[in-house]
């Protein structure tokens, strides 16, 4: 009994039976599909996706899992080696999270084009011809499924639309690890093929080749080249221009939320940062993630009876007038949110290290900031408390904080994720151990 014609070890009669039983699957005829285009798109993703992966994992570290501040909390074996997130440069989290969200969106057209280029392999018949191919197809299934999952949930999170009905952060974090494992396996299996495919044609020559001179790739047995290609309706340079133009368009509709200032209005793909605390161009007219009304805090809670509770070796209670009477410090610092938007403003208030000294803990090991908003808290490392620009801010851009920006007081720390720059602060606990 001989093996099948492809040499995968199937007995010939069984192979012929399987081939004859082919279901009515689509037959792909584009002459652009082939090793070269797939390889070029794959190498672009190989350059960009690791940046998205690393910056996403750094965001988890920035949330302070060692202090119980990360979301999700208990990730079991998926925990990362943690370190104290630095406060310098002050724009660090703005850069890393801006890259994670912005570059992730920019690569979506490339991901879709790459999936288009390999779709014939997803419908190959028979679906599995050997154990090695079965393993390869499993990694491909995990790769495609996980990257689509990450894209869809990430985009919905940016839009503040949790239509999927489960916890975003835990699912997105777990999905990232599935994608990372599948990505590494896929690169290990396919990198030699990608390099060989990219060398099969000259990029410079393809960029000069018009539609009339576009020809299919030679069939190399990869399963990407159409058996009976149709006449081309687009050149390869046109396909690359379409994908590249789509990526540039997404960049133009995204970057404004991270860059800010005059180009913020162009950021149509990140609407969460468009809500401001005023539309008059005044000191508080900059983006806000959660409004005062959404916090469900009452006006009485932030009225004249408000007091800041300081706890440490000794307890202190300060009203806003007492805080304003302390030495004030002004720092121009960004606030960057996990959704990718950020803003830089001039904050004024009391240094956290001065408040730590008042609480009797001049060298705190950490601090816990609690808000009037139910359940809102943030844990800070020693370096974050002691940084000279870490503030309990009372004012912004020369004016009192608006209620939407955390009046009567909020925490602002260099390079800290925006969600931990706690608004409507109720108490700060400075810990010596």
C-alpha positions in Angstrom: 0.0 0.0 0.0 1.6 3.3 -1.1 1.3 6.7 0.5 -0.8 9.5 -0.9 0.5 11.7 -3.7 1.5 14.5 -1.4 3.7 12.2 0.7 1.9 12.7 3.9 1.5 9.0 4.7 -2.1 8.5 3.7 -2.8 5.1 2.0 -3.4 5.9 -1.7 -7.0 4.5 -1.8 -7.9 6.5 1.3 -6.3 9.6 -0.1 -8.3 9.3 -3.4 -11.5 8.9 -1.3 -10.8 11.9 0.8 -10.0 14.0 -2.3 -13.2 12.9 -4.0 -15.3 13.9 -0.9 -14.2 17.5 -1.0 -17.1 19.6 0.1 -18.2 22.7 -1.9 -15.6 25.0 -0.4 -14.8 28.4 -2.0 -12.2 28.5 -4.7 -9.9 31.5 -4.4 -8.7 33.0 -7.7 -6.9 36.3 -6.9 -3.5 36.4 -8.7 -2.1 38.6 -5.9 -2.2 35.9 -3.3 1.1 34.1 -2.9 4.2 33.7 -0.8 5.6 37.2 -1.5 2.6 39.3 -0.5 1.9 37.1 2.5 5.5 37.3 3.6 5.7 41.1 3.3 2.5 41.6 5.4 3.8 39.0 7.9 7.1 40.8 8.3 5.3 44.1 8.9 3.3 42.4 11.7 6.5 40.8 13.0 7.9 44.2 13.5 4.8 45.8 15.0 3.0 43.2 17.1 5.8 42.7 19.6 5.6 46.4 20.4 1.9 46.1 21.0 2.4 43.0 23.2 5.2 44.4 25.3 3.5 47.8 25.9 0.3 45.9 26.9 2.1 43.8 29.4 3.9 46.9 30.7 0.5 48.5 31.4 -0.3 45.6 33.7 3.0 46.2 35.6 2.3 50.0 35.8 -0.9 49.2 37.7 1.1 47.9 40.6 0.2 44.2 40.9 2.6 43.9 43.8 0.4 46.3 45.8 -2.9 44.8 44.7 -3.6 47.6 42.2 -3.6 45.7 39.0 -6.7 44.6 37.0 -7.2 41.7 36.8 -6.0 40.9 40.3 -5.3 37.2 40.7 -3.9 36.0 37.4 -2.3 32.8 38.7 0.5 31.4 36.6 0.1 34.3 34.1 1.7 36.8 36.6 4.6 38.8 35.3 7.9 39.6 37.1 6.9 42.9 38.7 9.0 46.0 39.6 8.2 49.4 40.9 6.9 51.5 38.0 9.1 54.5 37.6 7.9 58.1 37.7 10.5 59.3 35.2 10.1 60.3 32.5 6.7 61.7 33.5 5.3 60.8 30.0 6.3 57.2 30.2 2.8 55.7 30.5 1.5 58.2 28.0 4.1 56.7 25.5 3.7 53.0 26.3 -0.1 53.0 26.4 -0.4 55.4 23.5 1.7 53.0 21.5 -0.3 50.0 22.7 -3.6 51.4 21.6 -2.5 53.5 18.7 -0.2 51.0 17.1 -2.7 48.2 17.8 -5.3 50.1 15.8 -2.9 51.1 13.0 -2.0 47.4 12.5 -5.7 46.3 12.1 -5.7 46.9 8.3 -2.4 44.9 8.0 -3.9 42.0 10.1 -7.0 41.9 7.9 -4.9 42.0 4.7 -2.7 39.2 6.1 -5.8 37.1 6.9 -7.1 37.8 3.3 -3.8 36.6 1.9 -3.8 33.2 3.7 -7.6 32.5 3.6 -7.1 29.7 1.0 -5.1 27.7 3.5 -8.0 27.9 6.0 -10.2 26.1 3.5 -7.6 23.6 2.2 -8.9 20.0 1.7 -8.2 17.7 3.3 -7.9 20.0 6.4 -5.2 17.9 8.0 -2.6 15.7 6.2 -0.2 14.9 9.0 0.4 15.3 12.7 2.9 18.1 11.9 0.3 19.9 9.9 -2.3 19.4 12.6 0.0 21.1 15.1 0.6 23.9 12.6 -3.1 24.4 12.0 -3.8 24.4 15.8 -1.3 27.2 16.3 -2.8 29.1 13.4 -6.3 28.6 14.8 -5.2 30.0 18.2 -3.3 32.8 16.5 -6.2 34.0 14.3 -8.8 33.5 17.0 -6.8 35.3 19.7 -5.8 38.3 17.6 -9.4 38.8 16.4 -10.5 38.5 20.0 -8.0 41.1 21.2 -8.9 43.5 18.4 -12.6 43.2 18.9 -12.6 43.5 22.7 -9.9 46.2 22.6 -11.9 48.4 20.2 -15.1 47.9 22.1 -13.3 48.9 25.3 -12.1 52.1 23.6 -15.7 52.9 22.7 -16.8 52.1 26.2 -19.1 49.4 24.8 -19.0 46.2 26.8 -21.4 44.4 24.6 -19.5 41.1 25.1 -21.0 40.6 28.6 -17.9 39.6 30.5 -15.0 41.3 32.3 -12.9 43.0 29.7 -9.6 43.2 31.6 -9.4 39.6 32.7 -10.5 38.3 29.3 -8.2 40.7 27.4 -5.2 39.8 29.6 -5.8 36.0 29.2 -6.3 36.5 25.5 -3.0 38.3 25.2 -1.2 35.3 26.7 -2.9 32.9 24.3 -2.0 35.2 21.4 1.6 35.5 22.6 2.1 31.7 22.8 0.5 31.2 19.4 2.5 34.1 17.9 5.8 32.7 19.1 5.0 29.2 17.8 3.9 30.6 14.5 7.0 32.7 14.0 9.2 29.7 14.9 7.4 27.6 12.3 7.0 30.2 9.5 9.9 32.7 9.7 12.2 30.8 7.3 9.3 30.6 4.8 8.5 34.3 5.3 12.1 35.3 4.6 12.2 33.0 1.6 8.9 34.4 0.3 10.0 38.0 0.8 13.1 37.3 -1.3 11.1 35.7 -4.1 10.3 39.2 -5.6 12.0 42.5 -5.4 10.0 45.1 -3.4 11.5 47.9 -5.5 10.5 46.2 -8.7 7.0 45.4 -7.4 6.5 49.1 -6.5 7.2 50.0 -10.1 5.0 47.2 -11.6 1.7 48.4 -13.0 -1.5 46.4 -13.2 -0.9 45.3 -16.8 2.3 43.7 -15.9 1.1 42.0 -12.7 1.5 38.2 -12.8 0.7 35.4 -10.3 3.4 33.9 -8.1 4.8 30.5 -9.2 3.1 27.7 -7.3 5.5 26.6 -4.6 3.2 24.2 -2.9 2.4 26.6 -0.1 -1.3 26.5 -0.9 -1.5 30.3 -1.3 -1.3 30.5 -5.1 -4.6 30.1 -7.0 -4.8 27.0 -9.2 -6.7 28.9 -11.8 -6.0 32.6 -11.2 -8.4 35.2 -12.5 -7.1 38.3 -14.4 -5.7 40.9 -11.9 -7.9 43.9 -11.0 -5.2 45.5 -8.8 -1.4 45.4 -8.9 0.6 44.4 -5.8 1.8 48.0 -5.4 -1.9 48.9 -5.4 -2.7 46.3 -2.7 0.2 47.6 -0.6 -1.0 51.2 -1.1 -4.5 50.2 0.0 -3.3 48.5 3.2 -0.7 51.3 3.9 -3.3 54.0 3.2 -5.7 52.3 5.6 -3.1 52.1 8.3 -2.2 55.8 7.8 -5.9 56.8 7.9 -6.4 54.9 11.2 -3.2 56.6 12.5 -4.7 60.0 11.6 -8.0 59.2 13.3 -6.2 58.0 16.4 -3.0 59.8 17.2 -4.8 63.1 18.3 -5.9 61.6 21.6 -2.3 60.9 22.6 -0.7 63.9 21.0 -3.5 66.2 22.1 -3.7 70.0 21.7 -4.9 71.1 18.2 -5.1 67.7 16.7 -7.3 66.1 19.5 -10.4 66.8 17.4 -9.3 64.4 14.7 -9.3 61.4 17.1 -12.6 59.9 16.0 -11.6 56.4 17.0 -11.0 57.2 20.7 -14.1 59.1 21.7 -13.7 58.4 25.5 -11.3 61.3 25.8 -13.6 63.8 24.1 -15.8 64.6 27.1 -14.4 67.7 28.9 -15.3 69.5 32.0 -16.3 72.6 30.0 -16.5 73.7 26.5 -15.5 77.3 27.1 -11.7 76.8 26.6 -11.2 77.6 30.3 -8.7 76.1 32.8 -10.7 72.9 33.3 -11.6 72.4 29.6 -9.7 69.1 29.0 -10.8 65.5 28.8 -12.4 63.6 31.6 -13.0 59.9 31.8 -15.6 59.7 34.5 -17.8 62.7 35.3 -18.9 63.8 38.7 -22.4 62.8 38.0 -21.3 59.3 36.9 -19.5 58.9 40.2 -22.7 59.1 42.2 -21.0 61.3 44.8 -23.3 63.9 46.3 -22.7 67.6 46.3 -22.7 67.5 50.1 -19.9 65.0 50.1 -17.5 67.6 48.5 -18.9 70.6 50.2 -17.6 72.6 53.2 -17.8 69.5 55.4 -15.2 67.6 53.4 -12.1 66.5 55.2 -9.0 64.7 54.1 -8.1 61.9 56.4 -4.3 61.2 56.7 -3.2 58.0 58.5 0.2 56.8 59.4 2.1 56.9 62.7 -0.2 59.7 63.6 -3.6 60.7 62.2 -4.4 64.1 60.8 -7.6 65.6 59.4 -7.4 68.6 57.1 -10.1 70.6 55.4 -9.4 72.2 52.0 -8.5 75.6 53.5 -5.8 73.9 55.7 -4.5 72.1 52.6 -4.3 75.3 50.7 -2.4 76.9 53.5 0.4 74.3 53.2 3.3 74.9 50.8 2.0 74.6 47.3 3.9 73.1 44.3 3.0 73.3 40.6 4.0 70.7 38.1 3.1 70.2 34.4 2.2 66.5 34.2 0.3 64.2 31.8 -2.6 62.0 32.7 -2.8 59.0 30.4 -5.6 56.5 30.4 -5.7 52.9 29.5 -7.9 53.6 26.5 -5.0 55.5 24.9 -6.0 59.2 25.4 -3.9 61.6 27.4 -3.7 65.3 28.4 -1.0 67.4 29.9 -1.9 70.2 32.4 -0.4 72.3 35.1 -1.4 70.9 38.4 -1.0 72.7 41.8 -1.3 71.4 45.3 0.6 69.8 48.2 3.4 67.3 47.6 2.5 63.8 48.7 5.8 63.5 50.6 4.9 66.5 52.7 1.6 64.9 53.6 3.4 61.7 54.4 5.6 63.7 56.8 2.5 65.3 58.4 1.1 61.8 58.9 4.3 60.8 60.7 5.7 58.6 57.9 8.5 60.6 56.2 9.8 57.6 54.4 6.7 55.6 53.5 7.0 52.1 51.9 3.7 52.6 50.1 0.4 54.5 50.3 -3.2 53.7 49.7 -5.4 56.5 48.3 -9.2 56.1 48.7 -11.9 58.1 47.0 -15.3 59.3 48.0 -16.5 57.2 45.0 -17.5 53.8 46.3 -14.7 51.2 45.8 -12.3 53.5 44.1 -8.7 53.3 45.5 -5.1 53.3 44.3 -1.9 51.9 45.8 1.3 53.9 45.3 4.9 52.8 45.7 7.5 54.6 47.8 9.0 56.2 44.7 5.6 57.5 43.5 4.9 59.0 46.9 8.3 60.6 47.3 8.7 62.0 43.8 8.9 65.8 44.1 6.1 66.3 41.5 3.6 63.8 43.1 0.8 66.0 44.3 -2.5 66.1 46.0 -3.8 68.6 43.5 -6.2 71.3 44.5 -6.0 73.4 41.4 -5.3 73.0 37.7 -4.1 75.6 35.2 -4.4 78.3 37.9 -8.1 77.5 38.8 -9.8 75.3 41.3 -10.5 71.8 40.1 -13.9 71.3 38.5 -16.0 68.6 40.1 -15.5 66.4 37.0 -11.7 66.7 37.6 -11.9 65.6 41.2 -12.7 68.7 43.3 -12.0 69.1 46.2 -8.7 67.2 45.7 -7.2 64.5 43.4 -3.9 62.7 43.2 -1.6 63.4 40.2 1.7 61.3 40.0 4.2 61.4 37.1 3.9 58.4 34.7 1.0 56.8 36.7 -1.9 55.3 34.8 -4.8 57.8 34.8 -7.2 55.5 36.7 -4.8 55.6 39.7 -4.7 59.4 39.7 -7.6 59.2 42.1 -10.2 61.9 42.1 -12.4 63.1 45.0 -9.9 61.9 47.5 -11.3 60.9 50.9 -8.2 59.6 52.7 -4.5 58.7 52.2 -2.9 55.9 54.3 0.9 56.0 54.4 2.5 52.7 55.3 5.9 52.2 56.7 6.1 48.5 55.8 
